[in-house]
C-alpha cells in the first residue's frame, strides 16, 4: 500500500485498539444518558489520534509491520491451480467434490491407522498420491462441466433459431427485389448468406456442447464410481499394480476428452499432470 496521507490515516483508523476505543466510546456515550456531550469528546479524541499519532512515521512503521505479518503468504503454483478450479465451480459441484474428497480422506486415514510396518506406510503414501491424482482428474472434469453449463446457459438455441429464421426471411426478400435494384440486392444477399452461415455454425457448436455435456456427465459419474471403488479396494488389499491400472484408465479418459470439452483458453491450465497435494495431509 503506497504511503499517501489517506492510506496512513486509513491504516491508523483500522488499528484494532482504535476501533475498540471508538466502539466503546460510542456505547458509553449512549449509556451515559448524555450522548450529546460524550460523543463530541470521543470524536475530538479520535481526530487528535489520527492527526498526531496516526501520521507519526514510527507509529506507521509499526502498523505496516503488523499489516505485513497478517498478510497470508502467496499460495504455491499447484495450490493456485487448485484454488482457481475450485472457485470456478458452482456450490453444488463444490459440495460434490468435497464429499468425494472427504470419503477418500476417511478411508485413507482408516487404512493408515491400521498399518504399522514401514513397508505398509510406504503403501499408504502411494495410495495418498494416487488418490490425489484421481481427485485432480475428477476436479478437472467438474471444471469442464461447469464451463459447458455456463456456455449453454448464456447461449439459447431458441434465440439462434429465431435469428436464423429472420435472416432467411430477409434473404428471401432481398432476392425478390433483385429485379428492381440488382446491385443492392446482390450485396444484401451476400451479406445475409454469410450471416446465415455464421448462425448455422453457432447452432452446430451449441449442439456439440450439449452432446459433450451429456457425455461428460456420464464420464463424471463413471470416474466418481472408479474412485470409490479404488478407495474401498485399498482397504482390503495392497495391489499397487491394480491401483496404477485404475488410475491410468481414468487419466486416459480425461486425455481423450479434453480436445472436445476444454476451451483453448484454459487448456494450458489443465495440461498439468502433477496434482497438488489434496489428501497428503492425512498421513502427517
Secondary structure as GFF3:
##gff-version 3
##sequence-region A 1 284
A	DSSP	alpha_helix	5	13	.	.	.	ID=ss1
A	DSSP	alpha_helix	16	31	.	.	.	ID=ss2
A	DSSP	alpha_helix	35	48	.	.	.	ID=ss3
A	DSSP	pi_helix	49	53	.	.	.	ID=ss4
A	DSSP	alpha_helix	57	69	.	.	.	ID=ss5
A	DSSP	alpha_helix	77	88	.	.	.	ID=ss6
A	DSSP	alpha_helix	91	114	.	.	.	ID=ss7
A	DSSP	alpha_helix	118	154	.	.	.	ID=ss8
A	DSSP	alpha_helix	157	176	.	.	.	ID=ss9
A	DSSP	alpha_helix	182	233	.	.	.	ID=ss10
A	DSSP	alpha_helix	240	261	.	.	.	ID=ss11
A	DSSP	alpha_helix	264	270	.	.	.	ID=ss12
A	DSSP	three_ten_helix	280	283	.	.	.	ID=ss13
###
